[in-house]
Amino acid sequence: MPSTPVIAWYRNDLRIADHAPLAAAARRDAPVIAVFVLDENPVNPWPAGGASRWWLHHSLASLADDVERIGGRLVIRRGDSVAVLGEIADTHAAGALYFERRYEPFERELEERVHEALADRLEVRRFSGRLLNEPGRISNASGEPYRVFTPFSKACLRLPEPAAPKPAPRRLAPPPPDVESIDLADLGLLPTRHDWAEGLRETWRPGAAGAREALETFLDEALCDYHERRDRPGRRGTSRLSPHLAFGEISPLQAWHAVRERQAADSAATRGGDALLREILWREFCHHLLFHWPAFPERPFNDAFARFPWHDDEDAFERWTRGETGYPLVDAGMRELWRTGWMHNRARMVTASFLVKHLLVDWRKGQRWFWDTLVDADLANNACNWQWVAGCGADAAPYFRIFNPVLQGRKFDPEGDYTRRWVPELSALPDRHLQAPFDAPANVLTAANFRLGRNYPHPAVEHGFARRRALDALSRAKSERRN
C-alpha cells in the first residue's frame, strides 16, 4: 500500500455514496484522511445561520458514523481551511487533496487559494457533484448564460440523461492514527441561549440516512400526486429534500435517477415526477445564475430596482418575523419557519411577497432572515427566489403581481388545516372567515370567543392600500431610472 495519504476535504457534501472525491481517494489504495474544517473566516459575508449550524452538527455526526462504517475516520477541525489543510498535508506527507466543487463566490475564491497554496507539493483535484451540469455547459445560441428558466430547463433536457449515481466505497484505508481531530461538540454549532431547536428535532432527521428515508417516503406516498398537491401547505405533498440537498447528504443525481426509475416502473408517476425534476432544474438554474452573476445575493439583477424606495420599518419587519402580521396565511408560514426551520413553498412565496410588497421592506433583509432560520438555507436558491418574488431577478414574477394573502389562503388552504395548525388562536373561526378575521361579523367573532386585537393582531397594513403604495413605488423607481 502506498504510504502517502490522500485528503478528502468535506464541506457541504456530507455523504459517502455518489461522492466522487471520496471514491477517487478510495481507489488510490492509500490511507484516506476524510476531513471537515469549520472555516469561520470573517471575510465570508454568508457564514452559516443558526438553523444551518444545528443541522450541520447532526449531519456531521451522521457522516462520521458512515465513514467509520467503511473503515475510515472523520477528522474534524476548525480554522482557516488553507492553513488546516496545509498543516495536515505537511504533517502526514499527503500525496493528494480531493474535494467537491462549490459555486458560491467566497467558496470559489477559497478553492483558488487552496490550489495556489498546495498544488506545488501535492495533487489538488476538484470534482463535480453538487449539480447535474457544471456552469458553462448550458448556454444559449450566442454562447451566453441563460437569464430565463424555461429555455434553460429545455436545454438541460436536450442533453443526454445524467450519469447514474455511484455507490459508496466498500472500504476506506484508515488515516494515520496520529491525525489530530477535535470533538464535534467543540465546534459549538448547537444553540446555547435557548432551545429553539426543539421543533427542528421533532421535524427532521439530518444525515444521509434521513435523506434516503425522505426520498423513499416521497416516492411512495406523494410522487404521483406531486404536481397537484405541491401547492397545498396543509397536505404532505412535497419532497422535503431541500435541506438534504443543501448539505449534500443526497446528490442531485441520486434524486434525479430515483424519480426516473419510479417513473419507468409506474406510469402514474409521470406527471408528478416531471414536476419534481423541474424543481431540481430550478435549483440548477439558481446555481448557474450565482456562478455567472456573483453579486446576485446583494444586488438586484434588474437595474430598475437599484433606486427602489424601500421602507426601513423595523416594527413591521419584527411583526413579520414573529408571525404577527394579522394575515393568517402569512403568520402561519412564519411560525412554521421558526418552529421547524422550514416553510412550505407556497407559504414562502406569500410571506416573501408580503414583506416586499405590502410592507415595502427590502428583499435583502428578508433573505437574511431566511438565511438564519432555514435548515435548507442555500445561497443560490435563497437569493434567486427572493429576487423572483421581489420582481427584480432573472425570470422574475413581475413586481405588479402582488399576492393577496387572504385569497391565497382561501385557494391553497381551503379547509384551513395549515392555518389552524400554526395559528391555533384562530381555530374556532369558521372556514369562511379564517383567512380574514378582520372582516368577520361581530356575532361570528363572539361565537368563537374571539376578539381582534386581543386574541390576534389587527392587520399590519390594509391590502388595497398596500397594493396601491407598492405600484406607486415601482412607478417612481422606473421614473427615476429614466431620468
C-alpha positions in Angstrom: 0.0 0.0 0.0 1.4 3.4 -0.9 2.4 5.4 2.2 1.3 8.8 1.0 -2.3 9.5 2.3 -4.9 11.3 0.3 -7.1 14.0 1.9 -10.8 14.0 1.1 -12.0 17.5 2.1 -15.7 17.8 3.1 -17.8 20.9 3.1 -21.5 20.7 2.2 -21.2 17.3 0.6 -21.9 15.3 3.7 -22.3 11.8 2.3 -20.3 8.8 1.2 -22.4 7.5 -1.7 -22.1 9.1 -5.1 -19.2 11.2 -3.8 -16.6 11.4 -6.4 -13.7 12.8 -4.2 -14.1 10.0 -1.7 -14.4 7.4 -4.4 -11.2 8.6 -6.1 -9.4 8.6 -2.7 -10.5 5.1 -2.0 -9.2 3.9 -5.4 -5.7 5.1 -4.6 -5.4 2.2 -2.1 -3.8 4.6 0.4 -4.7 6.0 3.8 -7.7 8.4 3.5 -7.9 11.4 5.7 -11.6 12.5 5.5 -11.7 16.0 7.0 -14.2 18.6 7.7 -13.0 22.1 8.6 -15.3 24.7 10.2 -13.9 27.7 8.4 -15.4 30.9 10.0 -13.3 33.3 8.0 -14.7 36.8 8.7 -14.2 37.6 5.0 -17.1 35.3 4.2 -20.2 37.5 4.1 -22.5 34.5 4.5 -21.5 32.4 7.5 -23.9 29.6 8.3 -27.1 30.7 10.1 -28.4 29.3 13.4 -30.7 26.7 11.8 -28.0 25.6 9.4 -25.5 25.2 12.2 -27.9 23.0 14.1 -28.3 20.8 11.0 -24.6 20.7 10.3 -23.9 19.4 13.8 -26.2 16.4 13.3 -25.2 15.8 9.7 -21.6 15.6 10.7 -22.4 13.1 13.4 -24.2 11.0 10.8 -21.3 11.3 8.3 -18.8 10.3 11.0 -20.8 7.1 11.6 -20.9 6.4 7.8 -17.2 7.0 7.3 -16.4 4.8 10.3 -18.7 2.0 9.0 -16.5 1.6 5.9 -13.2 1.7 7.8 -12.3 5.3 7.9 -12.5 8.2 10.5 -13.9 11.7 10.0 -11.3 14.3 11.2 -12.9 17.5 12.5 -11.0 20.7 12.7 -11.7 24.4 12.8 -9.8 27.4 11.5 -8.6 28.7 8.1 -9.1 25.9 5.6 -5.9 26.7 3.7 -3.8 26.6 6.8 -5.5 23.5 8.2 -5.3 21.5 5.0 -1.7 22.6 4.5 -0.8 21.5 8.0 -2.4 18.1 7.6 -0.8 17.6 4.2 2.7 18.5 5.6 2.5 16.6 8.8 1.3 13.4 7.2 3.1 13.7 3.8 -0.2 13.6 1.9 0.1 13.0 -1.8 -3.3 14.3 -2.9 -6.2 16.5 -1.9 -9.6 15.8 -3.4 -12.8 17.8 -2.9 -16.2 18.6 -4.5 -16.5 21.9 -6.3 -18.8 24.7 -4.9 -20.1 27.8 -6.7 -20.7 30.5 -4.1 -18.2 33.4 -4.7 -16.4 33.0 -1.4 -16.1 29.3 -1.8 -14.8 29.6 -5.3 -12.2 32.1 -4.0 -11.3 29.7 -1.2 -10.8 26.8 -3.7 -8.4 29.0 -5.7 -6.4 29.9 -2.5 -6.2 26.2 -1.6 -5.0 25.3 -5.1 -2.4 28.1 -5.1 -1.1 27.2 -1.7 -0.9 23.4 -2.1 -0.7 22.4 -5.8 3.1 22.7 -5.9 3.5 19.9 -3.3 0.6 17.5 -3.8 -2.1 16.7 -6.4 -5.1 19.1 -5.9 -8.2 18.0 -7.8 -11.8 19.3 -7.9 -14.8 17.1 -8.7 -18.3 17.8 -9.8 -21.2 16.6 -7.7 -23.3 19.5 -6.4 -25.1 20.0 -9.8 -26.1 17.8 -12.7 -24.3 20.1 -15.1 -21.4 22.4 -14.5 -22.0 26.1 -15.0 -20.8 27.0 -18.5 -22.0 23.7 -20.0 -25.5 25.2 -20.5 -25.6 28.3 -22.7 -27.8 29.9 -25.3 -27.2 30.0 -29.1 -25.0 33.1 -28.6 -22.8 31.2 -26.0 -24.2 33.4 -23.2 -25.7 32.1 -19.9 -29.4 31.8 -19.8 -31.4 34.5 -18.0 -34.8 32.8 -18.2 -35.6 29.4 -16.7 -37.8 27.8 -19.3 -35.2 27.8 -22.1 -32.6 26.8 -19.6 -34.6 23.8 -18.5 -35.3 22.8 -22.1 -31.6 23.0 -22.9 -30.8 20.7 -19.9 -33.4 18.2 -21.0 -32.0 18.0 -24.5 -28.7 16.8 -23.1 -28.1 13.1 -22.6 -29.6 11.7 -19.4 -27.3 12.4 -16.4 -24.9 9.6 -15.4 -26.1 7.1 -12.9 -25.0 7.8 -9.3 -22.2 5.7 -7.9 -22.3 3.6 -4.7 -20.2 4.3 -1.7 -16.8 2.8 -1.4 -16.9 -0.6 0.2 -13.8 0.1 2.2 -11.5 3.0 3.2 -7.9 2.6 4.3 -7.9 4.3 7.7 -6.0 7.6 8.2 -2.7 7.6 10.2 -3.6 7.2 13.8 -2.0 10.4 14.9 -4.1 12.7 12.7 -5.5 15.3 15.2 -9.2 15.9 15.4 -11.4 17.8 17.8 -14.8 16.7 19.2 -17.8 17.6 17.2 -19.2 19.4 20.3 -16.2 21.7 20.3 -17.4 23.3 17.1 -20.2 25.0 19.1 -22.8 24.5 16.4 -25.8 23.9 18.7 -27.8 26.7 20.2 -27.0 27.6 23.8 -29.1 30.6 24.8 -32.4 28.9 24.4 -33.6 25.6 23.0 -35.3 27.0 19.9 -34.1 23.8 18.1 -36.7 21.6 19.8 -39.0 21.9 16.8 -36.2 21.0 14.5 -35.5 17.8 16.4 -39.2 16.9 16.2 -39.3 17.5 12.4 -36.0 16.4 10.9 -33.5 13.6 10.7 -30.3 15.1 9.3 -27.8 12.9 7.6 -27.7 10.6 4.5 -30.0 8.0 6.1 -32.5 10.7 6.8 -32.2 11.8 3.2 -32.8 8.3 1.9 -35.8 8.0 4.2 -37.3 11.3 3.0 -36.8 10.3 -0.6 -38.4 6.9 -0.2 -41.3 8.4 1.7 -41.9 10.9 -1.1 -41.6 8.3 -3.8 -44.1 6.0 -2.1 -46.6 8.5 -0.8 -46.5 11.7 -2.8 -44.8 11.5 -6.1 -47.8 10.5 -8.2 -49.8 13.5 -7.0 -46.9 15.9 -6.6 -48.0 18.1 -9.5 -51.4 18.6 -7.9 -50.6 18.7 -4.2 -47.4 20.6 -4.1 -49.2 24.0 -3.7 -51.3 22.8 -0.7 -49.4 23.6 2.5 -51.9 21.7 4.7 -51.1 18.4 3.0 -47.8 16.5 3.0 -47.3 16.7 -0.8 -43.7 17.9 -1.2 -40.4 16.0 -1.1 -38.8 17.9 1.9 -35.5 17.0 0.3 -34.2 20.6 0.2 -32.1 20.5 3.4 -30.6 17.2 2.5 -29.7 18.6 -0.9 -28.3 21.8 0.6 -25.9 19.8 2.8 -25.1 17.3 0.1 -26.5 14.3 2.1 -28.0 13.3 -1.1 -26.8 14.3 -4.6 -29.0 15.7 -7.3 -28.0 12.6 -9.4 -29.4 10.3 -6.7 -32.7 12.2 -6.5 -33.0 12.5 -10.3 -32.4 8.8 -11.0 -34.7 7.7 -8.2 -37.5 9.7 -9.8 -36.7 8.4 -13.2 -36.7 4.8 -12.0 -40.1 5.2 -10.3 -41.5 6.8 -13.5 -40.2 3.8 -15.5 -41.9 1.4 -13.1 -45.2 3.3 -12.7 -46.8 5.4 -15.4 -48.9 7.1 -12.7 -45.7 8.8 -11.6 -45.1 10.5 -14.9 -46.6 14.0 -14.3 -45.6 14.2 -10.6 -42.1 13.0 -11.5 -41.7 15.6 -14.2 -42.8 18.3 -11.8 -40.2 17.2 -9.3 -37.4 17.1 -11.9 -38.4 20.6 -12.9 -37.7 21.7 -9.3 -34.3 20.1 -9.5 -33.6 22.0 -12.7 -34.8 25.2 -11.0 -32.2 24.6 -8.3 -29.6 24.2 -11.1 -30.8 27.4 -12.7 -30.3 29.3 -9.4 -26.7 28.0 -9.0 -25.9 28.9 -12.6 -27.1 32.4 -12.0 -25.0 32.8 -8.9 -22.0 31.4 -10.8 -22.3 33.9 -13.6 -23.5 36.8 -11.5 -21.7 36.5 -8.2 -23.3 39.7 -6.8 -26.8 38.1 -7.0 -27.4 38.0 -3.2 -26.5 41.7 -2.8 -27.6 43.5 -6.0 -30.9 43.4 -7.9 -30.5 41.6 -11.2 -32.8 44.2 -12.8 -31.1 47.6 -12.6 -34.5 49.3 -12.5 -34.7 48.3 -8.8 -31.4 49.9 -7.8 -33.2 53.0 -6.6 -36.3 51.4 -5.3 -37.8 53.3 -2.3 -37.7 50.6 0.3 -39.1 51.4 3.8 -36.8 50.9 6.8 -39.7 49.9 9.1 -38.2 47.8 11.9 -41.5 47.4 13.7 -43.2 46.0 10.6 -40.3 43.7 10.0 -40.4 42.4 13.5 -44.1 41.7 13.3 -43.4 39.7 10.1 -40.6 37.6 11.7 -42.9 36.8 14.7 -45.8 35.8 12.5 -48.0 38.7 13.8 -48.9 40.5 10.7 -52.7 39.9 11.1 -52.8 37.9 7.9 -53.3 34.2 8.9 -51.5 32.5 6.0 -48.5 34.8 6.3 -48.4 34.3 10.0 -48.8 30.5 9.7 -45.8 30.4 7.3 -43.6 32.5 9.5 -44.4 30.4 12.6 -43.8 27.2 10.8 -40.4 28.6 9.8 -39.5 29.4 13.4 -40.7 26.1 14.8 -39.3 23.8 12.1 -36.6 25.7 10.2 -38.6 25.1 7.0 -41.6 26.6 5.2 -43.9 25.2 2.5 -43.0 26.7 -0.9 -46.4 28.3 -1.4 -46.2 29.9 2.0 -42.6 31.1 1.2 -43.9 33.0 -1.9 -46.8 34.6 0.1 -44.7 35.6 3.1 -41.9 37.0 1.0 -44.3 38.9 -1.2 -46.0 40.3 1.8 -42.7 41.6 3.2 -41.5 43.1 0.0 -44.8 44.4 -1.5 -47.1 45.0 1.4 -44.5 46.3 3.8 -42.0 47.6 1.3 -39.1 46.1 3.2 -36.0 45.4 1.2 -35.9 41.8 -0.1 -32.3 41.5 1.1 -33.5 41.9 4.7 -35.9 39.0 4.3 -33.2 37.0 2.6 -31.0 37.4 5.6 -33.8 36.2 7.9 -34.4 33.2 5.9 -30.7 32.5 5.8 -30.6 32.4 9.6 -33.8 30.4 10.2 -34.0 27.9 7.3 -32.4 24.5 7.7 -32.3 24.4 3.9 -30.5 27.8 3.5 -28.7 27.8 0.2 -27.2 31.0 -1.1 -28.1 30.5 -4.7 -31.7 29.3 -4.1 -32.3 31.9 -1.4 -31.1 34.9 -3.5 -32.7 33.7 -6.7 -36.1 33.0 -5.1 -36.2 36.3 -3.1 -35.3 38.3 -6.3 -38.0 36.3 -8.1 -40.7 37.3 -5.6 -39.4 40.9 -5.5 -39.7 41.2 -9.3 -36.0 42.2 -9.7 -34.4 38.9 -10.5 -33.9 36.7 -13.5 -37.1 35.1 -14.8 -38.9 37.1 -12.1 -42.6 37.4 -11.4 -43.5 40.9 -12.4 -43.5 43.3 -9.5 -47.1 44.3 -10.1 -48.1 40.7 -9.3 -48.9 41.2 -5.7 -50.3 38.2 -3.8 -53.5 38.9 -1.9 -52.8 36.9 1.3 -56.5 36.4 2.0 -57.2 34.9 -1.4 -54.1 32.9 -1.4 -55.1 31.3 1.9 -58.6 30.6 0.7 -57.3 29.0 -2.5 -54.4 26.9 -1.2 -55.6 26.2 2.4 -59.3 25.9 1.8 -60.0 23.7 4.8 -57.7 25.7 7.0 -55.6 22.8 8.2 -52.3 24.6 7.7 -53.5 27.9 9.2 -55.1 26.3 12.2 -52.1 24.2 13.0 -49.7 27.2 13.1 -52.1 29.9 14.2 -54.2 28.0 16.8 -55.8 31.1 18.2 -57.9 31.2 15.0 -59.1 27.6 15.3 -62.6 28.3 16.4 -63.4 30.6 13.4 -65.4 29.1 10.6 -63.6 28.4 7.3 -65.3 31.3 5.6 -63.7 33.8 7.9 -60.5 32.1 8.8 -58.3 34.0 6.4 -59.8 37.4 7.1 -60.9 37.6 10.8 -60.8 41.4 10.5 -63.8 41.2 8.1 -65.8 38.7 10.2 -69.2 39.9 11.6 -69.3 40.7 15.3 -71.6 37.8 16.1 -69.2 35.3 14.4 -66.3 36.6 16.5 -68.4 36.5 19.7 -69.5 32.9 19.0 -65.8 32.0 18.6 -64.9 33.8 21.8 -62.5 35.9 19.6 -61.6 39.5 20.0 -59.4 41.1 17.3 -56.5 42.9 18.9 -56.6 40.6 21.9 -56.6 37.0 20.6 -54.9 38.0 17.3 -53.4 41.3 15.9 -55.1 43.7 13.6 -53.6 43.7 10.1 -50.2 45.4 9.8 -51.5 47.1 6.6 -54.7 47.1 4.6 -54.2 45.1 1.4 -55.8 47.6 -1.0 -53.7 50.5 0.4 -50.5 48.3 0.3 -51.1 47.3 -3.3 -51.5 50.9 -4.4 -48.4 52.0 -2.5 -46.3 49.3 -3.9 -47.3 50.1 -7.5 -46.7 53.7 -6.9 -43.2 52.9 -5.6 -42.5 50.8 -8.7 -43.6 53.7 -10.9 -41.3 56.2 -9.1 -38.4 53.7 -9.4 -38.9 53.4 -13.1 -39.2 57.2 -13.5 -36.0 57.9 -11.6 -34.2 55.4 -13.8 -35.4 57.1 -17.0 -34.3 60.5 -15.6 
